[in-house]
Amino acid sequence: MLVVLSAGVCRLRAQVIVEPEVVTDSIDVFAGAQEPDRSRGIALFSSLVLPGLGHEYLGRSERALAHFGAEALFVCGMIFSEARSRRMFRDSRAYAWNYARAEGGGSTDEYYWQNIGRYLDSDEYNRVMELNRTPEDKYTGSGQYWRWSDEFFQDEYNGLREDATRLHVASSFFLAAMVLNRVVAFIDIRRATRYKGIQGRASIEFEPRYSPESGGIGIALVGDVTRF
C-alpha cells in the first residue's frame, strides 16, 4: 500500500513551466530619463545664467542655438534702444537750450524738462503754480528760466522727448523678453530631464498547467504589458 502511494506521489511531481515568448513587449525603463553622466541641477542653473547653455550641456545643440540666437537679439535690442533713448533725451535738452534758453539750473530733474514742454515759458508756469496755491513749486532760481521763441520749436522738443520715451519703453520690453527666454529654457530643460517612467501597465500572472507528455502538473509564469 505504501509502495503504491509513493509511486503516485512521484508521478504527481511539481513542475515550473516557463513558456517561450511570455513577454509580449519590450520596455526601456530609462526612456525619457537624463543621461547618467549629466547633472540636471547644473543644466537648470546654466539655463538661468544664459539661455541655451543648459541645452548645450545636455547635448541639445539645436535648442541651444535657438535660445542663444534669441538672447543675442534681445540683448542687442535692449542696448541699442536704451542708448538711443538716452542720446535723444540729451539732444532734446540741447534743443531746449538753443530755442528756449533753458539751462536747467539747480532743477535738472525730469519734472523740470517735462514742464518746459508743457508751458511756453517759465513765467506761465509760475502763474499756474500761484493759481494752484503751490508757490513753493515756482522756478525762481538762477538758470531755471526758459522761453520758447515759437510754438513750433516747442512741438519739436516734445516730439524728441516722445521718441526717446518710446525707445526707453522698447528697451524695457527687450529686458522682459530676456527674462522670458530664461523661464522658457528652464521649463524646457526641466521637462526634458524629468523621469517619465513606463507609459503603460505591466501584469504578471501564475497559471496552472498540465503536461500530457510527462503527466506532471505545474505553474506557468505569464507576463504582459498593456500600452495606453
C-alpha positions in Angstrom: 0.0 0.0 0.0 2.8 2.4 0.9 4.7 1.5 -2.2 1.7 2.3 -4.5 1.1 5.6 -2.7 4.8 6.6 -3.0 4.7 5.8 -6.7 1.6 8.0 -7.1 3.3 10.9 -5.3 6.4 10.6 -7.5 4.0 10.5 -10.6 2.4 13.8 -9.5 5.7 15.7 -9.2 5.5 19.5 -9.4 7.0 21.3 -12.4 7.6 25.0 -13.2 7.0 25.5 -16.9 8.1 28.8 -18.4 6.5 29.2 -21.8 8.6 30.9 -24.5 7.8 34.4 -25.5 5.6 35.1 -22.5 6.6 38.8 -22.6 4.6 40.5 -25.4 6.5 43.8 -25.4 9.9 45.2 -24.5 10.4 48.1 -22.2 13.2 50.6 -21.8 12.8 51.7 -18.2 15.2 54.5 -18.7 13.3 56.1 -21.7 12.9 59.8 -21.2 15.4 60.0 -18.4 18.5 62.1 -18.5 21.9 60.7 -19.3 23.6 59.3 -16.1 26.7 61.5 -16.6 24.8 64.7 -16.8 23.6 66.8 -13.8 20.0 68.1 -14.1 20.8 70.8 -11.5 23.7 72.1 -13.4 21.6 72.2 -16.6 18.8 74.1 -14.9 21.2 76.6 -13.3 23.0 77.2 -16.5 19.8 77.9 -18.3 19.1 80.7 -15.9 22.6 82.2 -16.3 22.5 82.1 -20.1 19.5 80.5 -22.0 20.8 77.7 -24.2 23.8 76.9 -22.1 22.0 74.2 -20.2 20.8 72.7 -23.5 24.3 72.7 -24.9 25.4 70.9 -21.7 22.9 68.2 -22.3 23.9 67.8 -25.9 20.7 69.5 -27.4 22.6 71.7 -29.8 19.6 72.8 -31.9 17.6 74.1 -29.0 20.7 75.7 -27.6 21.3 77.6 -30.8 17.7 78.9 -30.8 18.0 80.2 -27.3 21.4 81.7 -28.0 20.1 83.5 -31.0 17.1 84.9 -29.2 19.2 86.0 -26.3 21.7 87.8 -28.6 18.7 89.6 -30.4 17.2 90.7 -27.1 20.5 92.0 -25.7 21.3 93.9 -28.8 17.8 95.4 -29.0 17.9 96.5 -25.3 21.4 98.1 -25.6 20.5 99.9 -28.8 17.1 101.1 -27.6 18.4 102.4 -24.3 21.5 104.0 -25.8 19.4 105.7 -28.4 16.8 106.8 -25.9 19.4 108.5 -23.6 21.0 110.2 -26.6 17.7 111.6 -27.7 16.9 112.9 -24.2 20.3 114.7 -24.3 19.5 116.1 -27.7 16.1 117.3 -26.5 17.8 119.3 -23.7 20.3 120.8 -26.1 17.4 121.7 -28.4 15.7 123.4 -25.4 18.8 125.4 -24.8 19.1 126.5 -28.4 15.4 127.6 -28.8 14.2 128.4 -25.3 17.4 129.2 -23.5 16.6 126.5 -20.9 19.7 125.8 -18.7 18.1 123.7 -16.0 19.9 125.4 -13.2 19.6 123.6 -9.9 16.4 121.7 -11.0 17.6 119.4 -13.7 15.2 116.6 -12.8 12.8 115.0 -15.2 9.9 117.1 -14.0 11.7 120.3 -15.0 12.2 119.2 -18.5 8.6 118.0 -18.8 7.4 121.4 -17.8 9.5 123.0 -20.5 7.4 121.1 -23.0 4.1 121.9 -21.3 4.5 125.7 -20.8 5.6 128.3 -23.3 7.8 130.0 -20.7 8.7 129.8 -17.0 6.5 132.9 -16.2 3.5 131.0 -17.4 4.4 128.0 -15.3 4.9 130.2 -12.2 1.5 131.8 -12.7 -0.1 128.4 -12.8 1.6 127.5 -9.6 0.3 130.6 -7.9 -3.2 129.7 -9.0 -2.8 126.2 -7.7 -1.6 127.7 -4.4 1.7 125.9 -4.6 4.2 128.8 -4.7 7.0 126.5 -3.3 7.0 124.8 -6.8 7.8 128.0 -8.6 11.1 128.3 -10.6 12.9 131.3 -9.2 16.5 130.1 -9.2 19.2 131.2 -11.5 19.3 129.3 -14.8 15.7 128.0 -14.4 14.2 130.5 -16.8 13.1 129.5 -20.3 11.0 131.0 -23.1 10.2 129.4 -26.5 10.7 131.7 -29.4 7.9 129.8 -31.3 5.4 127.0 -30.5 6.8 125.1 -33.5 10.1 124.6 -31.6 8.2 123.6 -28.5 6.3 120.9 -30.5 9.6 119.7 -32.0 11.1 119.4 -28.5 8.1 117.4 -27.3 8.4 115.1 -30.3 12.0 114.4 -29.5 11.1 113.5 -25.9 8.2 111.3 -27.0 10.5 109.3 -29.4 13.1 109.0 -26.6 10.4 107.7 -24.2 9.2 105.1 -26.8 12.7 103.8 -27.2 13.1 103.6 -23.4 9.9 101.5 -23.2 11.1 99.3 -26.0 14.3 98.6 -24.1 12.1 97.5 -21.1 10.3 95.1 -23.4 13.6 93.6 -24.6 14.6 93.2 -20.9 11.3 91.4 -20.2 11.9 89.2 -23.3 15.3 88.2 -21.8 13.7 87.1 -18.6 11.0 85.2 -20.5 13.7 83.4 -22.6 15.3 82.2 -19.3 12.0 81.0 -18.0 11.2 79.1 -21.2 14.7 77.5 -21.3 14.4 76.5 -17.6 11.0 74.8 -18.1 12.1 73.1 -21.3 15.1 71.5 -19.5 13.1 70.6 -16.5 10.6 68.8 -18.7 13.2 67.1 -20.9 15.2 65.7 -17.9 12.2 64.6 -15.8 12.0 60.8 -15.4 8.8 59.8 -17.0 8.7 56.1 -16.2 6.9 53.4 -18.1 3.9 54.6 -20.1 1.7 51.6 -19.6 0.7 48.8 -17.1 2.7 45.6 -16.6 1.0 42.5 -15.3 2.3 39.1 -14.1 0.1 36.1 -13.6 0.6 32.5 -12.4 -1.4 29.9 -14.4 -1.7 26.2 -13.6 -0.6 23.9 -16.4 -0.7 20.2 -17.1 1.8 18.4 -19.3 0.3 15.3 -21.1 3.7 14.1 -22.2 5.2 13.8 -18.7 1.9 13.6 -16.8 3.0 16.3 -14.4 1.3 19.4 -13.2 2.9 22.8 -12.6 2.6 26.6 -12.7 3.4 28.8 -15.6 4.6 32.4 -15.2 2.9 34.7 -17.8 3.8 38.3 -18.3 2.1 41.1 -20.3 2.3 44.8 -20.9 -0.7 46.9 -21.8 0.1 50.2 -23.5 -2.1 53.3 -23.1 
